[in-house]
Amino acid sequence: MLVSESQLLRAWRTVAFVGHFSGVESLSSRGTNKIVAYHSVGGGFHDDIAPDRLRRDIEYLDTHYELVDLPAVREPSDEKRIALIFEDGYRDFAEHVVPVLREYEVPATVFVIADAIDDPSFTHNDRFDYEYMDRGDLLALLDEELVTIGNHTRTHPKLAEVSPDRLEREIVGAKRRLERALGVDVDRFSYPYNSCDERAAELVRRSHDIGVAGRGRREYISADTDPEVVPQVNGANPFWEVRWDLSDAGTFVGSVADRLVGRAV
């Protein structure tokens, strides 16, 4: 039986809608940690949300969870932990995100594309007229104690589809380029398009401390989670859906569904 990605998404959102608005999401207390991923905030690019939406999200998350730096999301805690990440390194991060992080004293990791930092003409696809942070913007971010810069490859390809020789350049080469440009260790990685295979995961395992992938977004995160493929939740979804994805009930239902679908397709 073949099930399309769009059919799965529609089915999941129906479950999420019912689960959230029925109150089921509040019935469990396993305390499973999560990563919430954003892209554009007020820049008009991929998965763009308004700065006020981000502020409301963080206010809610800060009230209900322990907001922590990315590596701590794999550590046990008495309180459910949430880590925030921002992907692609758009210029709106410095303008709209950093002030909110300061306001709530919340840490976050921003994953940047290495080839964008010194090339104003760079674009990773033709969907938008992207504006990325350049080297000067990133050097200024080094003074922000709440912000950590991570690696999002050299050119933002689908890693599961690139050749072995290019894979090394995209992952390890990007890390080295960022470290030379910024003068800091870069030990966090995020997979573009959530595209990950065993080759990419092995390279990330050898070269970084943690890697974030969209694969298995409804899995539990714990110390047993493979550090090179830690799952994430898309923060740009409607916030009722984000809340369902963060809930223990949503995680349980989704993980069961993922296993069933995996056997069916």
C-alpha positions as CSV (number, residue, x, y, z in Angstrom):
1,M,0.0,0.0,0.0
2,L,1.4,3.4,-1.1
3,V,0.7,6.4,1.1
4,S,1.8,9.8,-0.2
5,E,3.5,12.4,1.9
6,S,0.6,14.8,1.5
7,Q,-1.9,12.1,2.6
8,L,0.2,11.4,5.7
9,L,0.5,15.1,6.5
10,R,-3.3,15.7,6.2
11,A,-4.0,12.6,8.3
12,W,-1.5,13.8,11.0
13,R,-2.9,17.3,11.1
14,T,-6.4,15.9,11.6
15,V,-5.2,13.8,14.5
16,A,-3.3,16.9,15.9
17,F,-6.4,19.1,15.6
18,V,-8.6,16.6,17.4
19,G,-5.9,15.8,20.0
20,H,-5.2,19.4,20.8
21,F,-8.7,20.8,20.9
22,S,-10.1,17.8,22.8
23,G,-7.6,18.4,25.6
24,V,-6.0,15.0,25.1
25,E,-2.5,16.5,24.9
26,S,-2.6,17.5,28.6
27,L,-3.4,14.0,29.9
28,S,0.2,12.6,30.1
29,S,3.3,13.6,31.9
30,R,6.2,11.6,30.6
31,G,8.3,14.8,30.2
32,T,9.8,14.0,26.8
33,N,12.2,16.7,25.6
34,K,11.9,18.4,22.2
35,I,13.6,20.6,19.7
36,V,11.6,23.4,18.0
37,A,13.0,24.6,14.7
38,Y,12.3,27.9,12.9
39,H,13.5,29.4,9.7
40,S,12.6,33.0,8.7
41,V,11.2,35.4,11.3
42,G,9.8,38.6,9.6
43,G,12.1,38.2,6.6
44,G,9.5,36.8,4.2
45,F,11.6,33.7,3.4
46,H,11.0,29.9,4.0
47,D,8.4,29.1,6.7
48,D,8.3,32.8,7.6
49,I,6.5,33.8,10.8
50,A,5.9,37.2,12.3
51,P,8.2,38.4,15.1
52,D,5.1,38.8,17.3
53,R,4.3,35.1,16.7
54,L,7.8,34.1,17.8
55,R,7.5,36.2,20.9
56,R,4.1,34.6,21.8
57,D,5.6,31.1,21.1
58,I,8.6,31.8,23.4
59,E,6.4,33.3,26.1
60,Y,4.3,30.1,26.1
61,L,7.2,27.8,26.0
62,D,9.1,29.6,28.7
63,T,6.0,29.4,30.9
64,H,5.4,25.7,30.4
65,Y,8.8,24.1,29.8
66,E,12.5,24.5,30.7
67,L,14.1,26.2,27.7
68,V,17.7,25.0,27.4
69,D,20.7,25.1,25.1
70,L,20.7,22.4,22.4
71,P,22.9,19.7,23.9
72,A,21.0,19.8,27.2
73,V,17.9,18.5,25.4
74,R,19.3,15.0,25.6
75,E,19.9,15.2,29.3
76,P,17.4,13.9,31.9
77,S,15.6,16.5,34.0
78,D,12.6,16.8,36.4
79,E,11.1,19.3,34.0
80,K,10.4,18.8,30.3
81,R,13.1,20.6,28.2
82,I,12.8,22.4,24.9
83,A,15.7,23.7,22.8
84,L,15.2,26.3,20.0
85,I,17.0,26.3,16.7
86,F,16.9,28.6,13.6
87,E,18.0,27.3,10.3
88,D,19.6,28.8,7.1
89,G,21.1,31.9,8.9
90,Y,18.8,34.6,7.4
91,R,19.6,38.2,8.2
92,D,16.2,38.5,10.0
93,F,17.7,36.4,12.8
94,A,19.9,39.2,14.0
95,E,17.1,41.8,13.6
96,H,14.1,40.0,14.9
97,V,15.1,36.9,16.8
98,V,18.0,38.0,19.0
99,P,16.0,40.8,20.7
100,V,13.4,38.2,21.8
101,L,16.0,35.8,23.0
102,R,17.5,38.6,25.1
103,E,14.0,39.6,26.4
104,Y,13.3,36.1,27.7
105,E,17.0,35.1,28.4
106,V,16.5,32.0,26.2
107,P,19.4,30.2,24.4
108,A,19.2,29.2,20.7
109,T,21.4,27.8,17.9
110,V,21.4,29.3,14.5
111,F,22.6,27.1,11.7
112,V,24.3,28.9,8.8
113,I,25.3,28.0,5.2
114,A,29.0,28.3,4.9
115,D,29.2,29.5,1.3
116,A,26.7,32.3,2.0
117,I,28.8,34.2,4.5
118,D,31.3,35.7,2.0
119,D,29.3,35.6,-1.2
120,P,26.4,38.2,-1.5
121,S,25.2,36.5,-4.7
122,F,24.8,33.1,-3.0
123,T,21.3,31.5,-2.9
124,H,20.5,27.9,-2.0
125,N,17.4,27.8,-4.3
126,D,15.4,30.2,-6.4
127,R,12.2,30.3,-4.3
128,F,13.1,33.6,-2.6
129,D,15.5,36.5,-2.8
130,Y,17.2,35.3,0.3
131,E,19.3,37.6,2.6
132,Y,21.8,35.7,4.7
133,M,23.9,36.9,7.5
134,D,27.5,37.6,6.3
135,R,30.8,37.2,8.1
136,G,30.4,40.6,9.9
137,D,26.9,39.7,11.1
138,L,28.1,36.3,12.5
139,L,31.2,37.8,14.2
140,A,28.9,40.3,16.0
141,L,26.7,37.3,17.1
142,L,29.8,35.8,18.9
143,D,29.2,38.4,21.6
144,E,25.7,37.1,22.2
145,E,26.0,34.7,25.1
146,L,22.6,33.2,24.3
147,V,23.5,32.4,20.6
148,T,25.5,29.5,19.3
149,I,26.4,29.2,15.6
150,G,26.0,25.8,13.9
151,N,26.8,24.2,10.6
152,H,24.2,23.9,7.9
153,T,26.5,22.6,5.1
154,R,28.3,24.6,2.5
155,T,25.5,24.9,-0.1
156,H,22.3,23.5,1.5
157,P,21.9,20.3,-0.7
158,K,19.9,17.2,0.0
159,L,22.7,15.2,1.6
160,A,21.1,11.8,0.9
161,E,21.4,12.6,-2.9
162,V,25.0,13.9,-3.1
163,S,28.1,12.0,-4.2
164,P,30.5,10.6,-1.5
165,D,33.3,13.1,-2.4
166,R,30.9,16.1,-2.2
167,L,29.4,14.8,1.0
168,E,32.7,15.3,2.8
169,R,33.0,18.9,1.5
170,E,29.4,19.8,2.5
171,I,29.7,18.5,6.0
172,V,33.3,18.6,7.2
173,G,34.4,21.2,4.7
174,A,31.7,23.6,5.8
175,K,32.6,23.1,9.5
176,R,36.3,23.9,8.7
177,R,35.3,27.0,6.7
178,L,33.1,28.3,9.4
179,E,35.7,27.7,12.1
180,R,38.4,29.5,10.0
181,A,36.1,32.5,9.3
182,L,34.8,32.9,12.8
183,G,37.6,31.6,15.0
184,V,35.3,29.4,17.1
185,D,34.6,25.7,17.3
186,V,31.5,24.6,15.3
187,D,30.3,21.3,16.7
188,R,26.5,21.4,16.0
189,F,25.0,20.4,12.7
190,S,21.6,20.6,11.0
191,Y,20.6,18.6,7.9
192,P,19.2,20.7,5.0
193,Y,15.7,19.7,3.9
194,N,15.9,17.1,6.7
195,S,17.7,14.9,4.2
196,C,19.8,12.3,6.0
197,D,21.2,8.9,5.2
198,E,23.7,6.6,6.9
199,R,26.6,8.1,5.1
200,A,25.8,11.6,6.2
201,A,24.9,10.5,9.7
202,E,28.3,8.8,10.1
203,L,30.2,11.9,8.9
204,V,28.2,14.1,11.4
205,R,28.9,11.5,14.1
206,R,32.6,11.8,13.5
207,S,32.9,15.5,13.1
208,H,30.2,17.1,15.3
209,D,28.8,16.7,18.9
210,I,25.1,16.9,17.8
211,G,23.1,16.8,14.6
212,V,19.5,17.8,14.2
213,A,17.3,16.1,11.6
214,G,13.5,16.3,10.9
215,R,13.4,12.5,10.6
216,G,11.1,11.0,13.3
217,R,9.8,14.3,14.5
218,R,7.5,12.5,16.9
219,E,10.2,10.4,18.6
220,Y,11.1,10.8,22.2
221,I,14.4,12.6,22.9
222,S,16.5,11.2,25.7
223,A,20.1,10.3,26.5
224,D,19.6,7.2,24.3
225,T,18.7,9.3,21.2
226,D,21.5,9.1,18.6
227,P,23.3,12.4,19.0
228,E,23.8,12.8,15.2
229,V,20.1,12.5,14.3
230,V,18.1,14.2,17.1
231,P,14.5,14.9,15.8
232,Q,12.9,18.3,15.7
233,V,9.4,19.9,15.5
234,N,8.6,22.5,12.9
235,G,7.8,25.7,14.9
236,A,6.3,27.4,11.8
237,N,3.3,25.2,11.9
238,P,0.1,26.5,13.4
239,F,0.8,26.8,17.1
240,W,-2.0,24.4,18.1
241,E,-0.2,21.8,16.0
242,V,3.2,22.7,17.5
243,R,1.7,22.2,21.0
244,W,0.3,18.8,20.0
245,D,3.7,17.8,18.6
246,L,5.3,18.8,21.8
247,S,2.9,17.0,24.0
248,D,3.6,13.5,25.3
249,A,0.2,12.3,24.0
250,G,1.1,13.6,20.5
251,T,4.5,12.1,20.7
252,F,3.1,8.7,21.7
253,V,0.4,8.7,19.0
254,G,2.8,9.9,16.4
255,S,5.5,7.4,17.1
256,V,3.1,4.5,16.9
257,A,1.7,5.9,13.6
258,D,5.2,6.2,12.3
259,R,6.0,2.6,13.0
260,L,2.7,1.4,11.4
261,V,3.2,3.6,8.3
262,G,6.8,2.3,8.1
263,R,5.5,-1.2,7.8
264,A,2.8,-0.3,5.4
265,V,4.7,1.7,2.8
